Amino acid sequence: MIAEMIDGYYRKVITEFCPALSKKEETFSGMILSDMIRIYYRDTVPFLQYRTDYKDKDEQDLVQEDYYHFQDDETTDEAAQEVKKEAKRFHAKKWENHKYLRKYIYQIDSTTMALNSELNGKVLLNMDLKLKKTKKPQILIYHTHGSETYRGSKRGKKSDTVIGVGDMLVKKLREKNISVIHDRNIYDKKNGKEERSKAYNYAANAIENHLKKYPSIKVVIDLHRDGVSEKTKLVTMQKGRRMAQIMFFNGMSRTISNGNIRYLKNPNKQMNLAFSLQLQAQAAKKYPGFTRKIYMKGYRYNLHYRGRSLLVEVGAQNNTLSEAKASMSLLAELLSDVLY
């Protein structure tokens, strides 16, 4: 009786104020039921699956541990994708096709889902990322895993770690009159104890402080060194020099099992995707074989602070420090091409 009265009132209001909607045969209770079903599948089902998958952990542990870990310093390396110099030439029209991008340009982690709408090469390659050079800092370079070393690195010598590679990138960018801030702190060790996953939380605090101090920063780059199986060799010959191959990395804030991770939102994800793809395209045009496939994984990795945020893997543990540093001249050139 009450439901019939509500439906009757609902129909009267809709007929008077929204005659177009009144033609649709849907009751007020029907609308409520439809909304409840939609909300259930959109919000409740992913949450229940989330609790099933991680029932023994609380949310804070997930953020600090599982959600910030990726294949980095692993003994096996499914993600390693070496690219032969002569293998792929740049064809702009092909890069507009999401099927081509999935096959040749991206390496999507098995736990991760990327939508075709996100892999729209035409949109990403034509997004305007240009900046105007100023004396104020525009680029922040830091290292979530700053203790990562290379073959032959001297223990305890910061310049022999990935931080030393960052020093070289800073030098090459400044030679191009680009204003850079370099955070040389180590975030994956605390009091001598290794804390690689929590490093993202520690680095996040530092990023926020830098952006507060230097609001002119428009580009945030996290420089890493990958970990691969020893049989994988990430070396390329460019300009007559042995260089470490590099890999751009995107966090999608979405997993196959849990869908969109609502508390790890990244409003800058599309611009992040555009940034890495434009750099990849420049490399394909000028230095084929220099970059590996762009890697995608489901979490966020502090890539949400700026639209032009980038995570870069420079070589691996079996590259020499000189190979890693040599590659920074090309990375600086690619950054300059895309940004200026």
C-alpha positions as CSV (number, residue, x, y, z in Angstrom):
1,M,0.0,0.0,0.0
2,I,2.7,2.5,1.0
3,A,4.9,1.5,-1.9
4,E,2.0,2.1,-4.3
5,M,1.3,5.5,-2.8
6,I,5.0,6.5,-3.2
7,D,5.0,5.2,-6.8
8,G,1.8,7.2,-7.6
9,Y,3.3,10.4,-6.1
10,Y,6.6,9.8,-8.0
11,R,4.7,9.4,-11.3
12,K,2.7,12.6,-10.7
13,V,5.8,14.7,-10.0
14,I,7.7,13.2,-13.0
15,T,4.8,13.8,-15.3
16,E,4.4,17.4,-14.3
17,F,8.1,18.4,-14.2
18,C,9.8,15.9,-16.5
19,P,7.3,14.8,-19.1
20,A,10.1,13.2,-21.2
21,L,11.0,10.9,-18.3
22,S,7.4,10.0,-17.6
23,K,7.3,8.0,-20.8
24,K,9.8,5.5,-19.3
25,E,7.9,2.7,-17.5
26,E,10.0,2.7,-14.3
27,T,8.6,3.0,-10.8
28,F,10.2,4.9,-7.9
29,S,10.9,1.6,-6.1
30,G,12.3,0.2,-9.4
31,M,14.8,3.1,-9.6
32,I,15.9,2.5,-6.0
33,L,16.4,-1.2,-6.7
34,S,18.3,-0.5,-9.8
35,D,20.6,2.0,-8.0
36,M,21.1,-0.5,-5.2
37,I,22.2,-3.2,-7.6
38,R,24.5,-0.8,-9.5
39,I,26.1,0.4,-6.2
40,Y,26.5,-3.2,-5.0
41,Y,28.4,-4.3,-8.1
42,R,30.4,-1.1,-8.3
43,D,31.5,-0.7,-4.7
44,T,30.5,-3.7,-2.5
45,V,31.7,-6.6,-4.7
46,P,35.2,-5.2,-5.2
47,F,35.4,-4.5,-1.5
48,L,34.3,-8.1,-0.6
49,Q,36.9,-9.5,-3.0
50,Y,39.5,-7.2,-1.5
51,R,38.7,-8.5,2.0
52,T,38.8,-12.1,0.7
53,D,42.2,-11.7,-0.9
54,Y,43.7,-9.9,2.0
55,K,41.6,-11.0,5.0
56,D,44.7,-11.4,7.3
57,K,46.0,-7.8,6.7
58,D,44.7,-4.4,7.5
59,E,44.5,-1.5,5.0
60,Q,47.5,0.3,6.3
61,D,49.7,-2.8,5.8
62,L,48.4,-3.1,2.2
63,V,49.3,0.5,1.4
64,Q,52.8,0.1,2.9
65,E,53.6,-3.4,1.6
66,D,51.6,-5.1,-1.1
67,Y,50.4,-2.0,-2.9
68,Y,53.8,-0.5,-3.3
69,H,55.8,-3.5,-4.4
70,F,56.7,-4.4,-7.9
71,Q,59.3,-6.6,-9.7
72,D,62.3,-4.7,-8.6
73,D,65.4,-6.6,-7.5
74,E,63.8,-10.0,-8.2
75,T,65.9,-13.1,-9.0
76,T,63.4,-13.9,-11.8
77,D,62.3,-11.3,-14.2
78,E,59.1,-11.9,-16.2
79,A,58.9,-8.2,-17.0
80,A,62.3,-7.9,-18.7
81,Q,61.8,-6.9,-22.3
82,E,64.9,-6.3,-24.3
83,V,64.4,-4.4,-27.5
84,K,66.7,-4.9,-30.4
85,K,67.9,-1.7,-32.1
86,E,66.7,-2.7,-35.5
87,A,63.4,-4.4,-34.3
88,K,60.9,-1.6,-34.3
89,R,60.9,1.7,-36.2
90,F,58.5,4.5,-35.3
91,H,55.3,4.6,-37.3
92,A,53.0,7.3,-35.9
93,K,49.8,5.8,-37.2
94,K,50.4,2.5,-35.6
95,W,51.0,4.1,-32.2
96,E,47.4,5.4,-32.3
97,N,46.1,1.8,-32.2
98,H,45.7,0.4,-28.7
99,K,46.3,-3.2,-30.0
100,Y,49.7,-2.2,-31.4
101,L,50.6,-0.4,-28.1
102,R,49.6,-3.5,-26.1
103,K,51.7,-5.8,-28.2
104,Y,54.8,-3.7,-28.9
105,I,55.0,-0.7,-26.5
106,Y,53.6,-1.8,-23.2
107,Q,54.3,-4.6,-20.8
108,I,51.2,-4.9,-18.6
109,D,51.7,-6.8,-15.4
110,S,49.5,-9.9,-15.0
111,T,47.9,-8.4,-11.9
112,T,46.9,-5.2,-13.7
113,M,44.2,-4.0,-16.0
114,A,44.6,-1.2,-18.5
115,L,41.6,0.1,-20.4
116,N,41.6,0.6,-24.1
117,S,40.4,4.2,-23.5
118,E,43.6,4.8,-21.5
119,L,45.8,3.5,-24.3
120,N,44.6,6.0,-26.8
121,G,47.9,6.8,-28.6
122,K,46.4,9.7,-30.6
123,V,45.3,11.5,-27.4
124,L,48.4,10.7,-25.4
125,L,50.9,11.6,-28.1
126,N,49.2,14.9,-28.8
127,M,48.8,16.1,-25.2
128,D,50.6,19.3,-24.7
129,L,53.3,18.8,-22.0
130,K,55.5,21.8,-22.9
131,L,57.0,24.1,-20.3
132,K,58.8,27.4,-20.5
133,K,62.3,27.5,-19.0
134,T,62.6,29.6,-15.9
135,K,65.3,30.0,-13.2
136,K,62.9,28.5,-10.6
137,P,63.2,24.7,-10.2
138,Q,60.9,22.9,-12.6
139,I,62.1,19.3,-12.2
140,L,62.5,17.2,-9.0
141,I,64.6,14.1,-9.2
142,Y,64.6,11.7,-6.2
143,H,65.1,8.0,-5.5
144,T,62.6,5.8,-3.6
145,H,65.2,3.0,-3.5
146,G,68.4,5.1,-3.3
147,S,70.6,2.3,-2.0
148,E,70.4,0.3,-5.3
149,T,73.8,-0.4,-6.7
150,Y,75.4,-1.6,-9.9
151,R,78.1,-4.2,-10.8
152,G,81.3,-3.0,-9.4
153,S,79.8,-0.3,-7.1
154,K,81.8,0.4,-4.0
155,R,79.9,-0.4,-0.8
156,G,78.8,2.7,1.2
157,K,79.7,5.1,-1.6
158,K,76.5,7.1,-2.5
159,S,77.9,8.2,-5.9
160,D,78.2,4.5,-6.9
161,T,74.4,4.0,-6.4
162,V,71.5,5.0,-8.5
163,I,71.8,8.4,-6.7
164,G,75.1,8.8,-8.6
165,V,73.2,8.1,-11.8
166,G,70.8,10.9,-10.7
167,D,73.7,13.2,-10.3
168,M,74.7,12.6,-13.9
169,L,71.1,13.2,-15.1
170,V,71.0,16.5,-13.2
171,K,74.3,17.5,-14.8
172,K,73.1,16.8,-18.3
173,L,69.8,18.7,-17.7
174,R,71.6,21.7,-16.3
175,E,73.8,21.8,-19.3
176,K,70.6,22.4,-21.2
177,N,69.7,25.3,-18.8
178,I,66.9,23.3,-17.2
179,S,66.3,24.1,-13.5
180,V,66.5,20.9,-11.4
181,I,66.3,19.9,-7.7
182,H,68.0,16.6,-6.8
183,D,67.0,14.8,-3.6
184,R,69.9,12.6,-2.7
185,N,68.4,11.1,0.4
186,I,68.0,7.3,0.9
187,Y,64.5,6.2,1.7
188,D,64.8,2.4,1.5
189,K,66.9,2.1,4.6
190,K,66.2,3.3,8.2
191,N,68.8,3.0,10.9
192,G,70.7,0.5,8.8
193,K,67.6,-1.7,8.2
194,E,66.3,-2.3,4.7
195,E,62.7,-1.1,4.3
196,R,62.1,-1.2,0.6
197,S,58.3,-1.2,0.5
198,K,57.9,1.5,3.2
199,A,60.3,3.6,1.2
200,Y,57.3,4.9,-0.8
201,N,55.7,6.3,2.3
202,Y,59.0,7.9,3.4
203,A,59.6,9.3,-0.1
204,A,56.0,10.7,-0.3
205,N,56.7,12.9,2.7
206,A,59.8,14.3,1.1
207,I,58.0,14.9,-2.2
208,E,55.3,16.9,-0.4
209,N,57.9,19.0,1.4
210,H,59.8,19.7,-1.9
211,L,56.6,20.8,-3.7
212,K,55.6,23.0,-0.8
213,K,59.0,24.7,-0.8
214,Y,59.2,24.8,-4.6
215,P,55.7,25.2,-6.1
216,S,57.3,25.9,-9.5
217,I,58.1,22.1,-9.8
218,K,56.1,20.6,-12.7
219,V,58.0,17.4,-13.3
220,V,58.7,14.7,-10.6
221,I,61.1,11.8,-11.6
222,D,61.8,8.8,-9.4
223,L,65.0,7.2,-10.7
224,H,65.5,3.4,-9.9
225,R,67.7,0.5,-10.9
226,D,65.9,-2.7,-11.9
227,G,66.6,-6.2,-10.8
228,V,66.6,-9.0,-13.4
229,S,67.9,-12.5,-13.9
230,E,71.6,-12.6,-14.6
231,K,71.1,-14.0,-18.1
232,T,69.2,-10.8,-19.0
233,K,71.5,-8.1,-20.4
234,L,70.1,-4.6,-20.6
235,V,72.9,-3.0,-22.7
236,T,72.5,-1.0,-25.9
237,M,75.1,0.7,-28.2
238,Q,74.2,4.3,-28.8
239,K,76.5,7.0,-30.2
240,G,79.3,4.5,-30.1
241,R,78.9,3.9,-26.3
242,R,77.7,1.1,-24.2
243,M,74.6,2.3,-22.3
244,A,72.1,0.7,-19.9
245,Q,68.7,0.3,-21.4
246,I,66.0,2.3,-19.5
247,M,62.4,1.5,-18.8
248,F,59.5,3.9,-18.1
249,F,57.0,2.7,-15.6
250,N,53.3,3.6,-15.0
251,G,51.1,3.0,-11.9
252,M,47.5,2.4,-12.9
253,S,45.8,2.5,-9.4
254,R,43.8,-0.6,-10.5
255,T,44.2,-4.3,-10.2
256,I,42.3,-7.2,-11.9
257,S,41.2,-8.7,-8.6
258,N,40.1,-5.5,-6.9
259,G,39.3,-3.1,-9.7
260,N,40.0,0.6,-9.1
261,I,41.8,1.2,-5.8
262,R,39.7,4.1,-4.5
263,Y,42.0,5.3,-1.8
264,L,45.0,5.3,-4.2
265,K,43.5,7.7,-6.8
266,N,45.6,9.4,-9.3
267,P,43.9,12.4,-10.9
268,N,47.1,12.9,-13.0
269,K,47.2,9.4,-14.5
270,Q,46.4,10.4,-18.1
271,M,49.1,13.0,-18.1
272,N,51.5,10.5,-16.6
273,L,50.6,8.0,-19.4
274,A,51.1,10.8,-22.0
275,F,54.5,11.7,-20.5
276,S,55.9,8.2,-20.6
277,L,54.5,7.5,-24.1
278,Q,55.8,10.7,-25.6
279,L,59.3,9.9,-24.2
280,Q,59.0,6.4,-25.5
281,A,58.1,7.7,-29.0
282,Q,61.0,10.1,-29.0
283,A,63.4,7.3,-28.1
284,A,61.9,5.1,-30.9
285,K,62.5,7.9,-33.4
286,K,66.0,8.8,-32.4
287,Y,67.5,5.9,-30.4
288,P,65.8,2.6,-31.2
289,G,66.7,0.0,-28.7
290,F,67.4,2.5,-25.9
291,T,64.2,1.9,-24.0
292,R,62.5,-1.3,-23.0
293,K,58.7,-1.7,-23.1
294,I,56.8,0.7,-20.8
295,Y,55.9,-1.3,-17.7
296,M,52.4,-1.0,-16.1
297,K,51.4,-2.2,-12.7
298,G,48.3,-1.7,-10.7
299,Y,49.3,0.6,-7.8
300,R,50.2,4.3,-7.6
301,Y,53.9,4.6,-6.7
302,N,53.7,8.3,-5.7
303,L,53.0,9.3,-9.4
304,H,50.0,11.4,-8.4
305,Y,51.7,14.6,-7.2
306,R,52.2,16.1,-10.6
307,G,50.9,15.4,-14.1
308,R,54.4,15.0,-15.5
309,S,55.4,12.3,-13.0
310,L,57.7,9.5,-14.1
311,L,59.3,6.4,-12.7
312,V,62.4,5.3,-14.6
313,E,64.4,2.0,-14.3
314,V,68.0,2.6,-15.4
315,G,69.6,-0.7,-16.2
316,A,69.8,-3.5,-13.7
317,Q,72.1,-5.0,-11.1
318,N,74.3,-6.6,-13.7
319,N,74.9,-3.3,-15.6
320,T,78.1,-1.3,-14.8
321,L,77.8,2.1,-13.2
322,S,79.4,3.6,-16.3
323,E,76.8,2.1,-18.5
324,A,74.0,3.5,-16.3
325,K,75.6,7.0,-16.2
326,A,76.2,7.0,-19.9
327,S,72.5,6.6,-20.6
328,M,71.6,9.8,-18.8
329,S,72.8,12.0,-21.7
330,L,70.0,10.4,-23.8
331,L,67.4,10.6,-21.1
332,A,68.2,14.3,-20.6
333,E,67.8,14.8,-24.3
334,L,64.5,13.0,-24.5
335,L,63.2,15.0,-21.5
336,S,64.2,18.2,-23.2
337,D,62.6,17.2,-26.5
338,V,59.2,16.4,-24.8
339,L,59.1,19.2,-22.2
340,Y,60.8,22.1,-24.1
